[in-house]
Amino acid sequence: MSDKNIHVITGIGYLGKYIARALLEIDCPVPDATIYVDDAAIARTPVTSVLIPPGPHRVEFRRAGYATSRHSVLTAKGVSS
């Protein structure tokens, strides 16, 4: 997996009255890659977004036969990257 083909976009919103979650938007051209956040498998591509807690995270895309793509993201109120 080439990092130049992986796009991770973050934003933050609120679900319900008090529970903050960050929206992690995913654009990965490799089908059936497992998406890990902080070493926990959370989804498989072609998913386009997942909700995660705000804060710093390690995001990885893994699939047999491809190099692992690793990203550090920070989600916080008012921050988009």
Buried (B, 14 or more C-beta within 10 A) or exposed (E): BEEEEBEBEBBBEEEEEEEBBBBBBBEBEBEEBBBBBEEEEBBBBEBEEBEBEBEEBEBBBBBEEEEEBBBEBEBBEEEEE
